[in-house]
């Protein structure tokens, strides 16, 4: 799946490539699976200019097997995962049978997961784990204590964040605009719900304190309200902008309640942080939950799936089988 520029606009299409067309990086990986993320949806649908240079092979995630390596660390047969590092933006990504990658981008597949499960987690789940780690490092969330909010809860980041937090014993409130997902989110561990419209409406800069922490993948007014409702000394981990990149709020929650806004970046996170996130997933992500939130789709369905994820019609995680 290649994104190119046509008449000044991004356009995605399937193309036949050879190994000689791939970048001259030091590890050749046979890709088994990739994923569908919101960013992928924007790139393929043309609704967002994600690729910073073209032509660009899309797909921000890769799970596969090393075929050739010029790096001492990796050997043929090694199972590896790649998340971020500019894939589908500045570097060719995972919507392809083979890809050449820089050795420092690769993470060894955790023993707890198969290649398919690793992509069921993908950037979304890895980002959710980064957010959970960030909130725990901040130190105000406590198992069994006051609520932790997860916005965009039925999406990829939100679903895995709900599952991880619940497994760790936190009281999870899920924000979603789809009542039909309540049973699904309850099964993942959510104990209460907030309609997303109430968080999307502009409110006062200081609101009733409710959340000891929050994980937000929506941004804009939703993030502002989450901050405004966070308890004294609490924190909000922000990792997405599905609702907008603006932040139409004030500094009052930060300087009067000491609320922290923790920016979480999954793309260029150092390996130590990545490995810790995968350890969190290995220990605390219920495989039954992962299975319940995952569907596997052929790469041939990417054009329609891209439209669906941008329109908010995708629940949970979509694994892309690149050989279909």
C-alpha positions as CSV (number, residue, x, y, z in Angstrom):
1,X,0.0,0.0,0.0
2,X,1.8,3.1,-1.3
3,X,0.8,6.7,-0.6
4,X,1.8,9.1,-3.3
5,X,1.0,12.7,-4.1
6,X,-1.4,13.2,-7.0
7,X,-2.5,16.7,-8.0
8,X,-1.1,18.0,-4.7
9,X,-3.1,15.6,-2.6
10,X,-2.2,12.3,-0.9
11,X,-3.5,9.2,-2.7
12,X,-3.1,5.5,-1.7
13,X,-3.0,2.5,-4.0
14,X,-1.6,-1.0,-4.1
15,X,1.6,-1.5,-6.1
16,X,3.9,-4.3,-6.9
17,X,7.4,-3.7,-5.5
18,X,10.6,-5.7,-5.5
19,X,13.2,-6.2,-2.8
20,X,15.4,-3.8,-4.8
21,X,12.8,-1.0,-4.3
22,X,13.1,-1.2,-0.5
23,X,15.3,1.3,1.5
24,X,18.9,0.3,2.1
25,X,18.6,-0.3,5.8
26,X,20.5,-3.1,7.7
27,X,17.8,-5.6,8.5
28,X,15.3,-7.2,6.1
29,X,12.1,-8.4,7.8
30,X,9.4,-10.6,6.3
31,X,6.3,-8.9,7.6
32,X,3.5,-11.2,8.9
33,X,1.1,-8.6,10.3
34,X,0.6,-4.8,10.6
35,X,-2.3,-2.9,12.2
36,X,-4.8,-0.2,11.5
37,X,-4.4,3.0,13.5
38,X,-6.1,6.3,13.3
39,X,-3.0,7.8,11.7
40,X,-3.1,5.0,9.1
41,X,-6.7,5.8,8.3
42,X,-5.9,9.4,7.7
43,X,-3.0,8.5,5.4
44,X,-4.9,6.0,3.3
45,X,-8.2,7.9,3.1
46,X,-6.4,11.1,2.1
47,X,-8.1,13.0,4.9
48,X,-4.7,13.8,6.5
49,X,-1.3,14.5,5.2
50,X,0.6,11.9,7.2
51,X,3.4,11.0,4.7
52,X,6.0,13.8,4.8
53,X,7.7,12.5,1.6
54,X,6.3,10.3,-1.2
55,X,6.1,7.7,-2.4
56,X,5.6,6.2,1.0
57,X,4.7,2.6,2.0
58,X,2.0,3.0,4.7
59,X,1.6,1.3,8.1
60,X,3.0,2.4,11.4
61,X,3.4,-1.1,12.9
62,X,5.3,-4.3,11.9
63,X,5.5,-7.8,13.3
64,X,7.6,-10.3,11.5
65,X,10.7,-12.4,11.1
66,X,14.3,-11.3,10.3
67,X,15.4,-12.6,7.0
68,X,18.8,-10.9,6.6
69,X,20.8,-8.7,8.9
70,X,24.0,-6.7,8.7
71,X,23.6,-5.9,12.4
72,X,25.3,-8.1,15.1
73,X,22.2,-7.9,17.4
74,X,19.7,-9.6,15.0
75,X,19.9,-13.0,13.3
76,X,17.7,-14.6,10.6
77,X,14.7,-16.2,12.3
78,X,14.4,-13.6,15.1
79,X,10.8,-12.5,15.8
80,X,10.6,-8.7,16.0
81,X,8.1,-5.9,16.5
82,X,8.5,-2.3,15.2
83,X,6.2,0.6,16.4
84,X,6.6,4.2,15.3
85,X,10.1,5.5,14.4
86,X,8.5,7.6,11.7
87,X,7.1,4.6,9.7
88,X,4.5,5.8,7.1
89,X,5.6,9.4,7.8
90,X,9.3,9.6,6.9
91,X,10.2,5.9,6.7
92,X,8.6,3.1,4.7
93,X,6.2,1.2,6.8
94,X,4.4,-2.2,7.4
95,X,1.8,-2.5,4.6
96,X,4.1,-4.8,2.6
97,X,5.3,-8.4,2.6
98,X,9.0,-7.4,3.2
99,X,10.6,-4.3,4.6
100,X,14.2,-3.1,5.3
101,X,14.5,-1.4,8.7
102,X,17.2,0.1,10.8
103,X,18.3,-2.4,13.5
104,X,17.8,0.1,16.3
105,X,14.1,0.3,15.5
106,X,13.5,-3.4,16.3
107,X,12.2,-4.7,19.6
108,X,12.3,-8.5,20.3
109,X,8.9,-10.1,20.3
110,X,7.9,-10.6,23.9
111,X,7.6,-14.3,24.8
112,X,4.1,-13.7,26.0
113,X,2.8,-12.8,22.6
114,X,2.5,-14.3,19.1
115,X,3.2,-12.1,16.1
116,X,-0.6,-11.7,15.6
117,X,-1.1,-10.7,19.2
118,X,1.7,-8.2,19.1
119,X,-0.1,-6.5,16.3
120,X,-3.4,-6.8,18.1
121,X,-1.6,-4.6,20.6
122,X,0.3,-2.5,18.1
123,X,1.1,1.1,18.5
124,X,-2.3,1.7,20.2
125,X,-1.7,-0.8,23.0
126,X,1.9,0.1,23.3
127,X,0.9,3.7,23.7
128,X,-1.7,2.8,26.3
129,X,1.0,1.0,28.3
130,X,3.2,4.1,28.0
131,X,0.3,6.2,29.4
132,X,-0.3,3.8,32.3
133,X,3.4,3.8,33.2
134,X,3.5,7.6,33.1
135,X,0.5,7.9,35.4
136,X,2.0,5.4,37.9
137,X,5.3,7.2,37.8
138,X,3.5,10.5,38.6
139,X,2.2,8.7,41.7
140,X,-1.4,9.9,42.4
141,X,-3.5,7.0,41.0
142,X,-4.1,4.2,43.5
143,X,-5.7,0.8,43.1
144,X,-9.2,0.8,44.5
145,X,-9.1,4.6,45.0
146,X,-11.0,7.3,43.1
147,X,-11.7,7.0,39.4
148,X,-9.3,7.0,36.5
149,X,-10.8,8.4,33.3
150,X,-10.1,6.9,29.8
151,X,-11.4,8.9,26.9
152,X,-12.0,7.4,23.4
153,X,-12.5,4.2,25.4
154,X,-13.9,2.0,22.7
155,X,-10.9,2.8,20.4
156,X,-7.6,1.0,20.2
157,X,-5.7,3.0,22.8
158,X,-8.8,3.3,25.1
159,X,-9.7,-0.4,25.0
160,X,-6.2,-1.6,26.0
161,X,-5.9,1.3,28.6
162,X,-9.2,0.2,30.2
163,X,-8.0,-3.5,30.3
164,X,-4.6,-2.6,31.8
165,X,-5.9,-0.3,34.4
166,X,-8.6,-2.6,35.5
167,X,-6.2,-5.6,35.7
168,X,-4.0,-3.5,38.0
169,X,-6.9,-2.8,40.3
170,X,-7.8,0.8,39.4
171,X,-11.4,2.1,39.2
172,X,-11.9,2.9,35.5
173,X,-14.5,5.2,34.0
174,X,-14.8,5.0,30.3
175,X,-15.8,7.9,28.0
176,X,-17.5,6.9,24.8
177,X,-20.2,8.2,22.5
178,X,-21.4,4.8,21.6
179,X,-23.8,3.2,24.2
180,X,-23.7,0.0,22.3
181,X,-20.0,-0.5,23.4
182,X,-20.9,-0.3,27.2
183,X,-21.1,-4.1,27.6
184,X,-17.8,-4.5,25.7
185,X,-16.1,-2.0,27.9
186,X,-17.6,-3.4,31.1
187,X,-16.1,-6.8,30.1
188,X,-12.7,-5.1,29.9
189,X,-13.1,-3.7,33.4
190,X,-14.8,-0.3,33.1
191,X,-17.2,0.3,36.1
192,X,-18.8,3.6,35.0
193,X,-19.4,5.6,31.8
194,X,-19.3,9.2,30.7
195,X,-20.9,10.3,27.4
196,X,-18.3,11.9,25.3
197,X,-20.6,14.8,24.4
198,X,-20.4,16.0,28.0
199,X,-16.6,16.2,27.8
200,X,-16.7,17.7,24.3
201,X,-18.7,20.8,25.5
202,X,-16.9,23.8,26.7
203,X,-16.9,24.1,30.5
204,X,-15.5,26.3,33.3
205,X,-11.7,26.1,33.8
206,X,-12.1,24.6,37.3
207,X,-14.8,21.9,37.6
208,X,-15.7,19.4,40.3
209,X,-12.7,17.2,41.1
210,X,-13.3,13.6,40.1
211,X,-10.4,11.9,38.4
212,X,-7.1,11.0,40.1
213,X,-5.7,10.5,36.6
214,X,-6.8,10.3,33.0
215,X,-5.6,8.8,29.7
216,X,-6.8,11.0,26.8
217,X,-6.5,10.1,23.1
218,X,-9.0,12.7,21.9
219,X,-7.5,16.1,22.7
220,X,-9.1,19.6,22.2
221,X,-12.0,20.4,24.6
222,X,-12.2,16.8,25.8
223,X,-8.6,17.1,27.1
224,X,-9.3,20.5,28.6
225,X,-12.4,19.2,30.6
226,X,-10.5,16.1,31.7
227,X,-7.8,18.4,33.2
228,X,-10.4,20.7,34.7
229,X,-12.0,17.7,36.5
230,X,-8.8,16.1,37.8
231,X,-8.1,16.2,41.5
232,X,-5.5,18.3,43.2
233,X,-2.0,16.9,42.3
234,X,-3.4,14.5,39.7
235,X,-2.2,14.1,36.2
236,X,-3.6,13.5,32.7
237,X,-1.6,11.5,30.1
238,X,-2.3,12.9,26.6
239,X,-1.4,10.8,23.6
240,X,-3.9,11.6,20.8
241,X,-5.8,14.2,18.9
242,X,-8.8,12.5,17.3
243,X,-10.9,15.4,18.4
244,X,-8.5,18.2,17.5
245,X,-4.9,19.4,18.1
246,X,-6.0,22.6,19.8
247,X,-6.0,23.1,23.6
248,X,-8.7,25.7,24.4
249,X,-8.2,25.9,28.1
250,X,-6.4,28.0,30.8
251,X,-3.5,27.4,33.2
252,X,-5.8,27.5,36.3
253,X,-6.0,23.8,36.9
254,X,-2.2,23.6,36.6
255,X,-1.3,26.5,39.0
256,X,-4.3,26.2,41.4
257,X,-4.6,22.4,41.7
258,X,-1.1,21.4,40.5
259,X,-2.6,19.2,37.8
260,X,0.1,17.8,35.4
261,X,-0.3,17.3,31.7
262,X,1.9,14.4,30.7
263,X,2.6,14.3,27.0
264,X,3.1,10.7,25.8
265,X,5.0,10.1,22.5
266,X,5.1,6.6,21.2
267,X,6.9,7.3,17.9
268,X,10.4,8.2,19.1
269,X,10.3,6.8,22.7
270,X,13.7,5.3,23.7
271,X,14.1,1.6,23.8
272,X,14.2,1.4,27.6
273,X,10.7,3.0,27.8
274,X,9.4,0.7,25.0
275,X,10.7,-2.4,26.7
276,X,9.1,-1.3,30.0
277,X,5.7,-0.8,28.2
278,X,5.9,-4.2,26.6
279,X,6.6,-5.7,30.1
280,X,3.5,-3.9,31.4
281,X,1.5,-5.4,28.6
282,X,3.0,-8.9,29.1
283,X,2.1,-8.9,32.8
284,X,-1.2,-7.1,32.9
285,X,-3.0,-7.4,29.5
286,X,-5.5,-10.3,29.8
287,X,-5.2,-12.4,26.6
288,X,-9.0,-13.0,26.7
289,X,-9.5,-9.2,26.6
290,X,-7.1,-8.9,23.8
291,X,-9.0,-11.5,21.8
292,X,-12.3,-9.9,22.5
293,X,-11.2,-6.5,21.1
294,X,-9.4,-7.8,18.0
295,X,-10.4,-8.6,14.4
296,X,-8.0,-9.7,11.7
297,X,-8.6,-8.3,8.2
298,X,-6.9,-8.7,4.8
299,X,-4.7,-5.9,3.5
300,X,-7.0,-5.8,0.5
301,X,-9.7,-4.2,2.8
302,X,-7.5,-1.3,3.9
303,X,-9.3,1.4,1.7
304,X,-12.7,0.7,3.3
305,X,-11.2,0.2,6.8
306,X,-9.4,3.5,6.6
307,X,-12.7,5.3,6.0
308,X,-14.3,3.5,8.9
309,X,-11.6,4.3,11.5
310,X,-11.6,8.0,10.6
311,X,-15.4,8.0,10.9
312,X,-15.2,6.5,14.4
313,X,-16.8,3.2,13.3
314,X,-14.0,0.9,14.4
315,X,-14.2,-0.8,17.9
316,X,-11.0,-2.1,19.5
317,X,-8.1,-3.3,17.4
318,X,-7.8,-4.3,13.7
319,X,-4.9,-6.6,12.7
320,X,-3.9,-6.4,9.1
321,X,-2.7,-9.7,7.5
322,X,-0.4,-8.4,4.8
323,X,-0.4,-11.7,2.8
324,X,-4.1,-11.4,2.1
